[in-house]
Amino acid sequence: MSSTLEQLDAYLASLLSDWSLSTTLLTLALVALVAYPIIYQYEPDTHPLLLARQSSAAPIRNKNESAAYRSPETPYGTSLKSGLNVKDAGAPRWAGGKDGDLRDVWREVQRGGQQGEDGKEVPKGLVMTVLGKEEVVEHDIGDISKEIGIVGRHLKDAGVRKVAIYLPNSVEYLSTVFACAFYGLMPILLPYNQPHAKIYDLINSTGADGLICAAGNLPLDGLAKSCPKLNALTWVVESTSRHMDWNGSPGAASGTLKVSVWHDVVANKTSTASPDLPTNAEGAAPADLISVWQPTDPNQQPEIVTFTHRNLVAATAALISALPLRQRLTSADMVLPAASLTHTYVLCQTFAALFTHASLALTSVAGPGVELSKATRGVSPTVVIASPETLSAMHQKETAGITSAAQRVGKYTHDQAMSAGRMPTDGWLFKFLAPSAHTTKPGKLRLILTFERVGAGSPALSSTMLSDLRIFTRARICYALTAASVAGAVAQSNVFDYRRDDGTRCSHFGSPVSCVEVKVVGKEGDGKVSAAQPEGEIVVSGPGVSGGKEVRLGVKGVVREDGCLGFI
């Protein structure tokens, strides 16, 4: 035993006698080469095969048409998603739920903070309004429920059947939509910041007999003269202007238009009002919702589309499940709609946030082209719903800010990480070489939801632009295709799809959402529709489509080899 130890000691002494600085450096290099892939295991955020086949095709197709493509969640042979799967109290876990309607969305919000059937407390989301630069007002869910009941009864007692909503994003906007749902009224979503004459035409075209309007945005005389069917108007007054008297009906409006003020109506009845809303024991179906789609040409008439609650809840449920399980909205999220709630995609994503008990922040500056830095002042959202105009302007601004060689090197390394399927992070090397170029401070922003509006002139977002925006914001981005006659979205890209197609003007839109199926149809004389990569006019059908029938979008699309829908 001693001889063995003596030999080992002699060997070590001989080894160390020849040790030098170069030996030390070589040893460290070998250790680093072995340890680096163990410590830093860089793997793609999702398996590449999941991106290689993103939709499911029907086994048959008609002449001059492609097969019908669906979300992998609802493959051919199964039913498309039609609702929120709302279960009655006391129902067993294995029992199927009902589709529900918008009333069930708010009932789910009211359940927040209560004890669930499993004995656990249901998460409680917050509803906030962002005012100015720093002021944030948190609303009590019980108080909002009271407002819904008070306003709903007020409008119903006034004999109103169709309520036009001409408001910026606000709690009053959502309260009106839910009040209409609970009290059998039909809300009409008017686009905000439009010329007076256009709003008058829309009120008359939709047959609205009630109007909820931001105070002072429309002249009373003009409403009385141009909208003879309108008989009830409710002003929504900002807190800084409530010292003024808004109840009068001067001039031509006197005797023809009954004027009331939102905060007065609520204040007069809030002490006796109950947060409990109608239970719908008789099973009456809620009235439809009317949306106005703005075309590209300002001289062209807007498209007025009627959606049932079945359309809206199917779209809401499909948008919830369009995100992978670990990326879905939860009570830990704060969602900020930086685009107008008039658009059904933004509205259904907002319903999804409410139904999943996420916190909701509302700001009146939301709209096309608004800067994220202005929309997010005072709050730190984790999810932002932004218009393509906003992201296009942001990309242009941030790209112009990359001027130094160090910044270009840093962006190149991030581009390589995106190409490898990973979201880049600000490591110490990148911070040393090139600090982040973006000027906005989105906090813990993790997800941006944006959308292309068919025929509405929205700027196209290329895959290169989306890749750059992911780097600038450190957030994943989903790009959806929306159309006038489809509630929510037609298709939405995978949250982990970072691939770049440098030769295309507009990025693809991923697979169809689970409440619709999509096919492309060729025209006579265009030749046969290929089975490998079909091209033609996009046709959509399913529970999310207005009228329940197939609708042609009027644009040419292609179903790529990976099953993603894109423009030609």
N, C-alpha and C positions, 0 to 999 in steps of 0.2 A: 504493500500500500504506500509506504514511504517513497519507494522508488518511482511510483507513478506520479506522486505529487511533485517529486523533484524534477522529473522530466517535464511536467506541465509548467512548473515554475521557470525552468530553463527556456521553454518555448516562448512563454510570454515575455521573458526578459529579452530574448532575441528579437521578437516582434516589435517591442516598444523601443528597442535601441535604434531601429531603422525608421521610427515614426518621425514624420516631418509635417510641415504646414500643408504641403500638397497632398499628403496622405489624409490629413484631417478634412480638407476641402472635398476630396474624392469620396470619403466616407459619408460626409453630410449630404453630398449630392445623391449618392445611392439610397440613403435613408429617405430623403425627400421624394425621390422617384417612386419608392414603394409606398410611402405614407400618404402622398398627395391624393391619389384616387380613392383611398380608404376614408380619409377625413372629408374631402370635398366630393361627394357623390353627385355629380351633375346628371340628372335624368330629366327627360322631357316631362312637362306638366301632365301630359296624357299620352297614352300609347298611340304611336303613329297609325296603327291599323284602324283605330277608332275614327280617325280623320279621313281615312282612305275610302270609307263607305258610310256616308252619313244619312242616307235615307233608304227607305224600303220601297221597291217597285212592285206593282201588281204583276201577276204572271201572264195576264192577257192585255191586249190593247186593241182599240178600234182602228179602222183604216184611216190613214192620214193623221193619226194622233199618236202621242207617246203613251206609255203606260202611266197609270196614276201613281204618283210618288207621295209617300207619307213619312211621317216621323218614325224613327225606329221604336218609339214608345208605343205607337199604335199601328203595327204592321198590317198589311192586307189580310182580311179575314177577321179582324177584330173591329170593335166599334170605335169611332173617333170620339175624342174627349168632348163631352157635352155639358159638363157642369162641375161644381165644386165638391161633390160628394158629401153633402151636408147630412149628418146623422141626427136623428131625433134623440132627445134626452132619454137615457136609459136603454138605448138600443145596444145589442151586443156588438162586440168589436168586429165580428166576422160579417155582420149584416151590411148590405150595400146602402149607401146614402142616396139622397136625391140631388138633382142638379142645383136646386136653389135659385135665388135671384139676388138682386142688389140689396134687398133687405137683410138677407143672411150675411152679407159682408159686414154690415154695421152691427148686426147681432153678435158676430164674432168679435168685433171691436169691444162691445160692451162686456163680453165675457172676461176680458183682461183683468187680472188681479183677483179673480174668483177661483174657487177650488174646482178643479176638473173632476171627471168621473174616475180617473185613476188615482185620485187623492192628492195630486200635485197642483200647485198654483199655476193658473194659466198666465203666460207672460203678458205684461201690460205695455202696450206701445204708447208713445207720446204723440200729440198733434201740436205743432208749433207754427207760429207766424213770425216771419222775419220782417222787422220794420226798420227802415233806414240802415245805418252802417253797423250798429251794435245792438239795438234793442231787439230782443226775442221774447215773444209772449207765448207762454205755455197754456194751452186750453184744457180744461177739465172735460173728460169724456161725458160725464153726467150732464154738464152744462150744454155741451153740443147736442146731446140727445134731447134736452129740453127745447133747444132752439129748433131742432128738426120738427118736433111735435107742434110747437107754437106756430112756426111758419107754415107748416103743412095745413093745419086747421085754418089759419088766416086766409090762405089762398083758396082753400075749398069753400069757406064761408063766403068769400067774395065771388063765387060762381066761376072761378077760373078753371079751365080744362087743360090749356096748353100754356106753359110758362117758358118764355124766352129768357135765357140767362146771358147777360152782357156784362161780364165781370172779368177782372184779371184773376190769376190763381189766388185763392183765398179760402178760408174756412167757410165763409158764406156760400161760396160756389159749391163746395161739396155738400154742405147742409141742404142747399136747395135741391140738388140731385137726389139725395136720400129722402128729403121731405116729399118729393114727387113720387118716389117709389113706394113710400108707406101710405100715401093718401090718394093713390090712383090718378095722379096727374102726369102729363107728358112734358118732360123737360126738352127744351130746344137749345142746343149749344151754339151760340153765335160767336163767330171769330171776333176777337177784341181788336180795338184800335183801327176801326174801319171808318170810311166816310159816312156821314149821316144818311145820305141818300141810299147807300147800299144796305145799311141796317134797316131802314124803313122798308125796302123791297123784301128783305129776308123775313121781317116780321109779317108782312102781308102774305108772302108766298107760303109760309109755314102755317098760317092761320092762328098765330098766337093771340090770345086774349089777355095774357098777363105778362109782365116784364119785371125782372129783377135786374137793376142797373146800378152801376157805380154813380154816385151822386154827381150831377152836373155834367155828365158825359154826353147826354142828349138833351136838346131843348124841348121843353114841355109843349110849346106851341107847335113845333114841328111834328112831334109825336101825335098830337091831337088831330092835326090836319092831314097828315100822311098815312096814319094808321087808324082808320075809323073803327075797326073791330077790337082795338085795344081798349080795355075798360079798367084795368088795375095796374098801377105802377108802384113798385117798392124801391125806394132809394137805399143803397148801402153806403153809409157815410163814414168816412175816416174819423178816428177819435179826435183829431185836431180841428175838425170842422163841425162838431156836433153842437156847438153853441149857437149855430144858426138855425133858423126855422125853415125846414124843408117840407113841411106838410101842405103848403098852399098849392092851389091850382089856378094860377092867374091866366088871363087872356083866353085863348081858344080852348085851353084845357079845362076851364071852369065848367063844371056840370057834366062833362063827358068823360073825364079821366079821374078815377079815384086814386089819390096819391097817399102813400103811407111811408114811414121810415122804419127801416129794419130794427134799429136799436130801440126805438120807441115801442114797437109792437112786442119785442121780446121783454123789455123792461116792465111793461104793463101786466104781463101774465106770468113772468118767471117765478114769482113767489108762490103761485098756486099750481104751476105746471109740474108734471111728473116726468122723470127720465124714461119711464116705461112707454114704449111705442106700441101701435096696434099689432096684435098677434096674428092677424089674418086667419082667425079661426074658421071663417066661412070659405076660405080657399080662393078668394078672388085673385085673378092674375093682375100684376101691375101693368101700368100703361107703358107704351114703347118710349124710346128715346130717339130724338132726331138730331143728326149731326150735319154740319155744313162743311163741305169740302171745297177749298179754294183752288181754282184752276190756275194754270200758268199764265194764261192770257187774262189781264185785268178786265178786258172788254167781254170776256166770256162769262156766262151765267154760272154761279156756284152750283155744285151738285148737292142736292138735299137728299139724305139717305136716312131711312128709318130702321132702327135696330130694336129687336126685342131683347128682353132680359136674358133670354136663352142665348142669344148671340154674345152678349156681354160677359156672362159668367163662363161660357165656354172659352172665350178668348182669354179671360182672366186666369182660368185654371190652366190653360195651355201655356201661358207666359210664365206661370209659377214653375211648371215642370220642365220648361225649356232649358232651365239652368241645371247643371249637375247637382246632385244632392248636397254636396259640401259647399256649393257656391250659391245656393238659394237664399232668398231673403229670410232673415230671422229677427227675433226680438233684439238682437245685438246691433242691427243695422239702423241707420238713419237715412231715409230716402228723400232726395230733394228733386222735385220736378222743375227743371230749368227751361222747360218748353210748356206751351199752353195746354191746359187740360181740355181744350176744345177738341184736340186730336184724340181719337179713340185709343191709339196706342199708349199715349201718355196717361189717359184716364184709366185704362185697364191695368197698366203697371202700378198706378196709384191704388187701385182697388186691391191688387195683389199685395202691396205693402201693408194695407190695412188688414187684410185677411190673415196675413202671416204674423201680425202683431209687431211689425217693424215700426219705428218712430217715423213720423212724417213732418217735414219742414216745408212750409209754403211761403213763397215770396211773390209779390206783385210784379217784379221786374222780369219774370219768366217770359220768354218769347223767342222767336227766331233771331239768331245772331247775338243774343245777350252774352256778355263776357262771364265766364265762370267765376272769375275773381269777384265780380259784383254780385252774382247770384248766390255765392256761398259766404258772403260777409256775415259774420256773427254766428255761424254754425260750421261744424265740421262733418259734412255728410260722408257716409261710406259708399253710397250709391247715388249717382246723378243721372237723371233722364235729360239728355241734351239734344237740341236740334242739330241737323247737319250743318246749318249755317254757323252755329256756334263753334263746332269742331273745325270746320274749314278755316274760319278766321283765326282760331287758336293755332292751327298748324302753320299757317302763313307767318304769324307773329313769332312763334317759337323757332321756326326754321331760320328766320332772318337773324335771330339772336345768337346763332352758332357761328362765331367769327374766328376764334382762335384755333390754332393747330391742335392744342390740347383737347379742346372741346370736340373737334372732329375725330380725334383718336378715340376719345371716350365714347362717342356715339357709335363709332365703328365696332367697338367691342360689344356694345349693347345690341347692335344689329346682328352680330354673330350669335349672341345668346338667343335672340328671337328666332333666328334661322334654325337653331338647334331645338326649338320648341320649349324654351324656358323664358319666363318673365325675368328681365334683368333687375338687379338690385344695385344700390349705391354702395359698392364696396369701398374700402379705404383707399385703394389705388385709384379708382375713378374719382373719388372726392379730391384726391391730391392733384390729379391731372386736370380735371375739368369739372367744376361744380355744375350742378343742374342748371340748365339754361332757362327753365320755365319760371315765370314770375308769379304764377298763381300758387296758392298754398292750400291744396285740397285736404290737408289733414291726413286722415287714414283712409282716403278714398281708395276703394278696391275695385269698383265696377262702374263703367259708363255704358248706358243704354242709349243708342241712337237709331235713327230710322230714315229710310228713303221713302219719299212720298211720290207715288206714281202719278205723273201728269201735273204735279204741283210746282215744278221748277226748282226743287231742292237741289243743292249742289251735290255732285257725285263724290263719294269718298273712296279713293283707291285703296288697295291693300297696303301700298307703301305709306300712304297718309295715316292709315290706322295703325300700322306698325310704329311709325314715328310718334304718334299720339300716345301709344302705350308707354313709350320710353319717356316722353315729356311728363306724363301724369303719374307714372308708376301704377297705372290701373289697367285692368283688363277691359276690353270693349266688345260689346255685342252689337252687330249691325243688322237691322231688321228691314224687311220689305213690307210696306203698308200700302193699302189701296182704299178708295172711297167706300166701296161696298163690303169691305171685310173688317169686322171688328178686331181690334188688336193688331195682329200682324199676319202676313201670309207666310213668311219664313223668318228665321232668326239664326245668325251664325253661332257656331260653337264658341263658348267662352274661352276655350284653350286653343282655338285655331289662329295661330300667328303667321301662317304662311303668306308669302308675298308673290303676287303675279304682276311683275313689273310691266307687262305688255297690255294690261287692261285698264280702261278708264275708270271703271267702277268695280269695287270689290264684290265678291259673291255674297249671298245672303244666307248661306247655310241650308239646312233642311227645312221643309215645311213644319210649322208648329202642329201640335197633336190634335187640334180641332178642325183642321182642313186637310184636303188632299189637292195636289197640284199636278197638272199635265200641260203639255204644250201641243198646240193644234196648228197644222199647216193649212195654208190657203190653197185653193184650187190653182194649179199652174205653177206652184212653188216646188213641186217635186215631192217625193215621199219623205216622211219624217223618219230620220235615222233612229235605229234602236240603240246604238252605242252611245251617241251624244246628241239627243234629240233637240231640235231647234224649232221655234214657232211661237205663236201668240200664247201668252200665259193664261190659263183657265183655272179657276179656283172653285171648289165646292166644299160643303161641310157645314157643321153647326155654327161656325163663326161667320158665315156669309149671310148678308141681309137678304131676306126673302126665301132662304132655304134652297135656292137653285144655283146652278152653275153661273158664274160671272166671268166675263172676258175682261181682262185688264187693259187691253188696247196697246200693249207693248210686247215686243218680241223678247223672248228669253231662251235660255239654254239650260238643260240639266247636264251638268258636267259629269265626268267619269266617276268623281267621288260622291255623286248624289247631291251636290249643292246646286242651288238655283242662282242663276246670274243673268245679267243683261247681255244681249248680243252687241 
